[in-house]
Amino acid sequence: MLRPDHYLALAPAEWPDVDLPDAMRADPASLWRLRLYGYPRSDRWPADTAPLAGLVEADVGLLRTTLR
């Protein structure tokens, strides 16, 4: 939380916990992992977001839209 440019915890914090899994079609039980993951780098956006989507079983396109 002290490094909002590094951790994803703040980006999904704007979404209510009940809405976030639906927004990305993610597994609600694994969504906590998203908050601990490093923020995807803009110069490696596709390469960084694809494994992140797999980590929480989300639709990669919806995850990318949600994070932007």
C-alpha distances in whole Angstrom, upper triangle without the diagonal:
4,5,6,9,9,7,9,7,7,10,12,11,14,16,18,17,21,21,19,21,24,23,22,25,22,23,21,21,19,17,14,14,13,10,10,11,11,12,16,17,20,22,22,21,24,24,20,20,23,22,19,21,23,20,20,24,23,25,24,25,24,20,21,22,19,16,18
4,6,9,9,9,11,10,10,13,15,14,16,19,21,21,25,25,22,25,27,26,25,28,26,27,25,25,23,20,18,17,16,13,12,14,13,13,17,18,20,23,23,22,25,25,21,22,25,24,21,24,26,23,23,27,26,28,27,28,26,23,23,24,22,19,20
4,5,5,6,9,10,9,12,15,14,16,19,21,21,25,25,22,24,27,25,24,27,25,26,25,25,22,20,18,17,15,12,12,12,10,10,13,14,16,19,19,19,22,22,18,19,22,21,19,22,24,21,22,25,24,26,24,25,24,21,20,22,20,16,18
4,5,6,7,8,6,8,11,11,13,16,18,19,22,22,19,21,24,21,21,24,22,24,23,24,21,18,16,16,14,11,11,11,10,8,12,13,15,18,18,17,20,20,17,17,21,20,17,20,22,20,20,23,22,24,22,22,21,18,17,18,16,13,14
4,6,8,10,9,10,13,14,15,18,21,21,25,23,20,22,25,22,21,25,23,25,24,25,22,19,18,17,14,13,13,11,9,7,10,10,11,14,15,14,18,18,15,15,19,19,16,19,22,20,20,23,22,23,21,21,21,18,16,18,16,13,13
4,7,9,10,11,13,14,16,18,21,21,24,23,20,21,24,22,21,24,22,23,23,23,20,18,16,14,12,11,10,8,5,5,8,9,12,14,14,14,17,16,13,14,17,16,14,17,19,17,18,21,21,22,20,21,21,17,16,18,17,13,15
4,6,7,8,10,11,14,16,18,17,21,20,17,18,21,20,18,21,19,20,19,19,17,14,12,11,9,7,6,6,4,5,9,11,14,16,16,15,17,17,13,13,17,15,12,15,17,15,15,19,18,20,18,20,19,15,15,17,15,12,14
4,6,5,7,9,11,12,15,14,17,17,13,15,18,16,15,18,15,17,16,17,14,11,11,10,7,5,6,6,6,5,8,11,14,17,15,14,16,16,12,12,15,14,11,13,15,13,13,16,15,17,15,17,16,12,12,14,12,9,11
4,6,6,6,9,11,13,12,16,15,13,14,18,16,16,18,16,17,15,16,14,11,9,9,7,4,6,8,9,9,12,15,17,20,19,17,20,20,16,15,18,17,13,15,17,15,14,17,17,19,18,19,17,14,15,16,13,11,14
4,6,5,7,10,12,13,16,15,13,16,18,16,16,19,18,19,17,19,17,14,12,13,10,8,10,11,11,10,13,15,17,20,20,18,20,21,17,16,20,19,16,17,20,18,17,20,18,20,19,20,18,15,15,15,12,10,12
4,5,6,8,11,12,15,14,11,14,16,13,13,17,15,18,16,18,16,13,13,13,10,8,11,11,11,9,11,14,15,18,18,15,18,19,15,14,17,17,14,15,18,17,15,18,16,17,16,16,14,11,12,12,9,6,9
4,5,5,8,8,11,10,7,10,12,11,11,14,12,14,13,15,14,10,10,11,8,7,11,11,12,11,13,16,17,21,20,17,19,20,16,14,17,17,13,14,17,15,13,15,13,15,15,15,13,10,12,12,8,7,10
4,5,7,8,11,11,9,12,15,13,14,17,15,17,14,16,15,12,11,13,11,8,12,13,14,13,16,19,20,24,23,20,22,23,20,18,21,20,17,17,20,18,16,19,17,19,19,19,16,14,15,15,11,11,13
4,7,9,12,10,9,13,14,12,14,17,16,18,16,19,18,14,14,16,13,12,15,16,17,15,17,20,20,24,24,21,23,24,21,19,22,22,18,18,22,20,18,20,18,19,19,19,16,14,15,14,10,10,12
4,6,8,6,6,10,11,9,11,14,13,15,13,16,16,12,13,15,13,12,16,17,18,16,18,21,22,25,24,21,22,24,21,18,21,21,18,17,20,19,16,18,15,17,17,17,14,13,14,13,9,11,13
4,5,5,6,9,11,10,13,14,14,15,12,15,15,12,13,16,14,13,17,18,20,19,21,24,25,29,27,24,25,27,24,21,23,23,20,19,21,20,17,18,17,18,20,20,16,15,17,16,13,14,16
4,6,6,7,10,10,12,13,12,12,9,11,12,9,10,13,12,11,15,17,19,19,21,24,25,29,27,24,25,26,23,20,22,21,18,17,19,17,14,16,15,17,19,19,16,15,18,17,13,15,18
4,6,7,8,10,12,12,11,11,8,11,13,11,12,15,14,15,18,19,22,22,23,27,28,31,29,26,26,27,25,22,23,23,19,18,20,18,15,16,15,17,19,19,16,15,19,18,14,16,19
4,6,5,6,9,10,10,12,10,13,14,11,13,16,14,15,18,19,21,20,21,25,25,28,27,23,24,25,23,20,21,21,18,16,19,18,15,15,13,15,17,17,13,13,16,14,11,14,16
4,5,5,7,8,8,10,8,12,12,8,11,13,11,12,15,16,18,17,18,21,22,25,23,20,20,22,19,16,17,18,15,13,16,15,11,13,10,12,14,14,11,10,13,12,9,11,14
4,5,5,5,5,6,5,9,9,7,10,12,11,13,16,16,18,18,19,22,23,26,24,20,20,21,19,16,16,17,14,11,13,13,9,10,8,10,12,13,10,10,13,13,10,13,16
4,5,5,7,9,8,12,13,11,14,16,14,16,19,19,21,20,21,24,24,27,25,22,21,23,21,18,18,19,16,13,15,16,12,12,9,10,13,13,10,10,14,13,11,14,16
4,6,8,11,11,15,14,12,15,16,13,15,19,18,20,18,18,21,21,24,23,19,19,21,19,15,16,18,15,12,15,16,12,12,9,9,11,11,7,8,11,9,7,11,13
4,5,9,10,13,12,10,13,14,11,14,17,16,18,16,16,19,19,22,20,16,16,18,16,12,13,14,12,9,11,12,9,9,5,6,8,8,5,5,9,9,7,10,12
4,7,9,12,12,10,14,15,13,16,19,18,20,19,19,22,23,25,23,19,18,20,18,15,14,15,13,10,11,12,9,8,5,6,9,10,8,8,12,12,11,14,16
4,6,9,8,7,11,11,10,13,15,15,18,17,17,21,22,24,22,19,18,19,17,13,13,13,11,8,9,9,6,5,4,7,9,12,9,8,12,13,12,13,16
4,5,6,6,10,11,11,14,16,16,19,19,20,23,25,27,24,21,20,21,19,16,15,14,12,10,10,9,6,6,7,10,13,15,13,12,16,17,15,16,20
4,6,5,8,10,11,12,15,16,19,19,21,24,26,28,26,23,23,23,21,18,18,17,14,13,13,12,8,9,10,13,15,17,15,13,17,18,15,17,20
4,6,7,9,11,13,14,15,19,20,22,25,27,30,27,25,24,24,21,19,19,17,15,14,13,11,8,10,12,15,17,20,18,16,20,21,18,19,23
4,6,6,8,10,11,12,16,17,18,22,24,26,23,21,21,20,18,16,16,14,11,11,10,8,5,8,10,14,15,18,16,14,17,19,17,17,21
4,5,5,7,10,11,14,15,16,20,22,24,22,19,20,20,17,14,15,14,10,10,11,9,6,9,9,13,14,16,14,11,15,16,13,14,17
4,5,6,7,9,13,14,16,20,22,25,23,21,21,21,18,16,17,15,12,13,13,10,8,12,13,16,17,19,17,14,17,18,15,15,19
4,5,5,6,10,12,14,18,20,23,20,18,19,18,15,13,14,12,9,11,11,7,7,11,12,15,15,18,17,13,16,18,16,15,18
4,5,5,9,9,11,15,17,20,17,15,16,16,12,11,13,11,7,9,10,8,7,10,10,13,13,15,14,10,12,15,12,11,14
4,6,8,9,12,16,18,21,19,17,19,18,15,13,16,14,11,12,14,11,10,14,14,17,16,18,16,13,15,16,13,12,15
4,7,9,12,15,18,20,18,17,19,18,14,14,16,14,11,13,14,11,12,15,16,19,18,20,19,15,17,19,16,14,17
4,6,9,12,15,17,15,14,15,14,10,10,13,11,8,11,12,10,11,14,14,17,15,18,17,13,14,17,15,12,15
4,6,9,12,14,12,12,14,13,9,10,13,12,9,13,14,12,14,17,16,18,16,18,18,14,14,17,15,12,14
4,6,9,12,11,9,12,12,8,9,12,12,10,12,15,14,14,17,16,17,15,16,16,12,11,14,13,9,11
4,6,9,7,6,9,8,5,6,10,10,9,11,14,13,15,17,15,16,13,14,15,11,10,13,13,9,10
4,5,5,6,9,9,7,9,12,13,12,15,17,17,18,20,19,19,15,16,17,14,12,15,15,12,12
4,5,5,9,10,9,10,13,15,14,16,19,19,20,22,19,19,15,15,17,14,11,13,15,11,10
4,6,9,9,9,11,14,15,16,17,20,20,22,23,21,21,17,17,19,17,14,16,18,15,14
4,6,5,6,8,10,12,12,14,16,17,19,20,19,18,14,15,17,15,12,15,17,14,14
4,6,5,6,8,11,11,12,14,15,17,18,16,15,11,12,14,11,9,12,13,11,11
4,6,5,6,9,10,11,13,14,16,16,14,13,9,10,13,11,9,12,14,12,13
4,6,6,7,9,11,12,13,16,16,15,15,11,13,15,13,11,15,16,14,15
4,6,6,7,9,11,11,13,15,14,14,11,13,14,11,10,14,14,12,13
4,6,5,6,9,10,11,12,10,10,7,9,11,8,7,11,11,9,11
4,5,5,6,9,10,10,9,9,6,9,11,9,9,13,14,13,14
4,5,5,6,9,9,10,11,9,12,14,11,12,15,15,14,17
4,5,5,7,8,8,10,8,11,12,9,10,13,13,11,14
4,5,6,6,5,6,5,9,9,7,9,12,11,11,14
4,5,5,6,8,8,12,12,10,12,15,15,15,18
4,6,8,11,10,14,14,11,14,17,15,15,18
4,5,9,10,13,12,10,13,15,13,14,17
4,7,9,12,11,10,13,15,14,15,18
4,6,9,8,7,10,12,11,12,15
4,6,5,6,9,10,11,12,14
4,6,5,6,9,10,11,12
4,5,5,6,9,10,11
4,5,5,6,9,10
4,5,5,6,9
4,5,5,6
4,6,5
4,6
4
